[in-house]
Amino acid sequence: MVWGMDSSIDEAVTPEATDAAGAGTGPAAGGGPEGAAGERGALAPVSLSPSRASDFMQCPLLYRFRVIDRLPEKPSEAATRGTLVHAVLERLFDAPAGERTAPRAKALIPGQWDRLRESRPELTELFADDPEGERLAGWLAEAERLVERWFTLEDPTRLEPAERELFVETELDSGLRLRGIIDRVDVAPTGEVRIVDYKTGKAPRPEYAEGALFQMKFYALVVWRLKGVVPRRLQLVYLGSGDMLTYDPVPADLERVERRLHALWEAIRQATESGDWRPRPTKLCGWCDHRAHCPEFGGTPPPYPLPVRAPGSRAG
């Protein structure tokens, strides 16, 4: 099986760039947010990434702020550390199998941190108030601990990934485009496919496992539609707690995900056309960068930048 996708990823693409791609900034997406056409005519979104789909399910207004208004967000230490750890685990596989050791992986951290800051200068803000470098040292030490913990969960000397940081994209029969970046794809000699995703946080409680698997089932659906192969296993590696969550999907699972995404797509289309993006308050609001614009916190959203249609009307 050849695993090179039609749209292969290059070194400059990051998970953040995929979210931007999922927002439809390219010509194929019509130049508008999340694939909404920029001609002020058809506003139906045409693409979804797992991140943006999760945003809408968490809070429609958050989706609007990120995708349509494009409000800036401050980089966070936790998310940036996750990006750094992902880069290290990706680069480790450049080395021969016998040299993929924990000390080598940890030695990659300083260089990958420099590379990350070069590509995203705004990250210098994270430690601007840390002139002695004490917080930065602790932050890098935590990244080392996360990388080291990975070696207790998987043995990279016995792995030869078919793909790393693989950009995948497919268009469903409905016209909905799905896209994202898969951390790692393993293909067994027998052709069985395993999709692996690294998480630098802790594993969820069992009652929340289904929500955690949504992203993985999303990727499995894309792979199935692209390759005609249902991945044998989906694997979430939680470096924060040292846990592994696995799931073996079947076609019926992925068909349910596809129906769910179409329903989500329709809800986003309706909100895009009506301009009705309602906040959904949860405990996660405390970490939201956009409370100053949220009515739940006494804020006012920016003027809606797209034309609003009356209920029941359609473009001609």
ChimeraX attribute file (.defattr): number of C-alpha atoms within 10 A of each C-alpha:
attribute: neighborCount
match mode: 1-to-1
recipient: residues
	/A:1	9
	/A:2	6
	/A:3	12
	/A:4	13
	/A:5	16
	/A:6	11
	/A:7	11
	/A:8	12
	/A:9	17
	/A:10	10
	/A:11	6
	/A:12	7
	/A:13	14
	/A:14	19
	/A:15	17
	/A:16	12
	/A:17	13
	/A:18	20
	/A:19	22
	/A:20	19
	/A:21	21
	/A:22	28
	/A:23	26
	/A:24	25
	/A:25	18
	/A:26	14
	/A:27	10
	/A:28	10
	/A:29	21
	/A:30	19
	/A:31	16
	/A:32	22
	/A:33	28
	/A:34	29
	/A:35	26
	/A:36	27
	/A:37	20
	/A:38	15
	/A:39	11
	/A:40	12
	/A:41	14
	/A:42	15
	/A:43	27
	/A:44	20
	/A:45	26
	/A:46	25
	/A:47	25
	/A:48	26
	/A:49	24
	/A:50	21
	/A:51	17
	/A:52	22
	/A:53	21
	/A:54	17
	/A:55	17
	/A:56	20
	/A:57	14
	/A:58	17
	/A:59	18
	/A:60	21
	/A:61	24
	/A:62	26
	/A:63	23
	/A:64	27
	/A:65	20
	/A:66	20
	/A:67	22
	/A:68	19
	/A:69	17
	/A:70	13
	/A:71	14
	/A:72	10
	/A:73	11
	/A:74	10
	/A:75	15
	/A:76	12
	/A:77	14
	/A:78	13
	/A:79	12
	/A:80	15
	/A:81	18
	/A:82	19
	/A:83	19
	/A:84	24
	/A:85	28
	/A:86	21
	/A:87	21
	/A:88	24
	/A:89	22
	/A:90	17
	/A:91	15
	/A:92	19
	/A:93	18
	/A:94	10
	/A:95	13
	/A:96	11
	/A:97	15
	/A:98	9
	/A:99	15
	/A:100	21
	/A:101	17
	/A:102	19
	/A:103	12
	/A:104	13
	/A:105	22
	/A:106	21
	/A:107	13
	/A:108	19
	/A:109	21
	/A:110	13
	/A:111	11
	/A:112	18
	/A:113	20
	/A:114	12
	/A:115	13
	/A:116	17
	/A:117	12
	/A:118	12
	/A:119	12
	/A:120	11
	/A:121	9
	/A:122	11
	/A:123	18
	/A:124	11
	/A:125	12
	/A:126	15
	/A:127	15
	/A:128	10
	/A:129	9
	/A:130	12
	/A:131	9
	/A:132	9
	/A:133	12
	/A:134	10
	/A:135	14
	/A:136	16
	/A:137	12
	/A:138	11
	/A:139	16
	/A:140	18
	/A:141	14
	/A:142	15
	/A:143	22
	/A:144	20
	/A:145	15
	/A:146	23
	/A:147	24
	/A:148	17
	/A:149	18
	/A:150	21
	/A:151	17
	/A:152	12
	/A:153	14
	/A:154	12
	/A:155	12
	/A:156	20
	/A:157	15
	/A:158	10
	/A:159	14
	/A:160	14
	/A:161	17
	/A:162	17
	/A:163	18
	/A:164	19
	/A:165	22
	/A:166	21
	/A:167	22
	/A:168	21
	/A:169	24
	/A:170	21
	/A:171	15
	/A:172	14
	/A:173	7
	/A:174	8
	/A:175	11
	/A:176	17
	/A:177	20
	/A:178	21
	/A:179	21
	/A:180	25
	/A:181	23
	/A:182	21
	/A:183	20
	/A:184	20
	/A:185	20
	/A:186	19
	/A:187	20
	/A:188	13
	/A:189	8
	/A:190	6
	/A:191	12
	/A:192	14
	/A:193	20
	/A:194	21
	/A:195	24
	/A:196	20
	/A:197	19
	/A:198	20
	/A:199	22
	/A:200	22
	/A:201	16
	/A:202	13
	/A:203	20
	/A:204	15
	/A:205	9
	/A:206	10
	/A:207	8
	/A:208	10
	/A:209	13
	/A:210	13
	/A:211	12
	/A:212	16
	/A:213	17
	/A:214	15
	/A:215	21
	/A:216	23
	/A:217	25
	/A:218	22
	/A:219	25
	/A:220	28
	/A:221	26
	/A:222	25
	/A:223	20
	/A:224	16
	/A:225	16
	/A:226	16
	/A:227	14
	/A:228	10
	/A:229	16
	/A:230	20
	/A:231	26
	/A:232	17
	/A:233	18
	/A:234	22
	/A:235	18
	/A:236	20
	/A:237	22
	/A:238	22
	/A:239	26
	/A:240	18
	/A:241	15
	/A:242	18
	/A:243	18
	/A:244	15
	/A:245	16
	/A:246	17
	/A:247	15
	/A:248	13
	/A:249	17
	/A:250	13
	/A:251	14
	/A:252	9
	/A:253	13
	/A:254	20
	/A:255	13
	/A:256	13
	/A:257	17
	/A:258	17
	/A:259	11
	/A:260	12
	/A:261	18
	/A:262	15
	/A:263	12
	/A:264	17
	/A:265	20
	/A:266	14
	/A:267	14
	/A:268	24
	/A:269	18
	/A:270	19
	/A:271	19
	/A:272	23
	/A:273	24
	/A:274	17
	/A:275	17
	/A:276	15
	/A:277	19
	/A:278	15
	/A:279	18
	/A:280	15
	/A:281	14
	/A:282	9
	/A:283	7
	/A:284	10
	/A:285	18
	/A:286	10
	/A:287	8
	/A:288	12
	/A:289	16
	/A:290	19
	/A:291	17
	/A:292	13
	/A:293	16
	/A:294	21
	/A:295	13
	/A:296	14
	/A:297	12
	/A:298	9
	/A:299	12
	/A:300	12
	/A:301	16
	/A:302	11
	/A:303	7
	/A:304	13
	/A:305	9
	/A:306	20
	/A:307	12
	/A:308	15
	/A:309	15
	/A:310	9
	/A:311	9
	/A:312	8
	/A:313	9
	/A:314	11
	/A:315	9
	/A:316	5
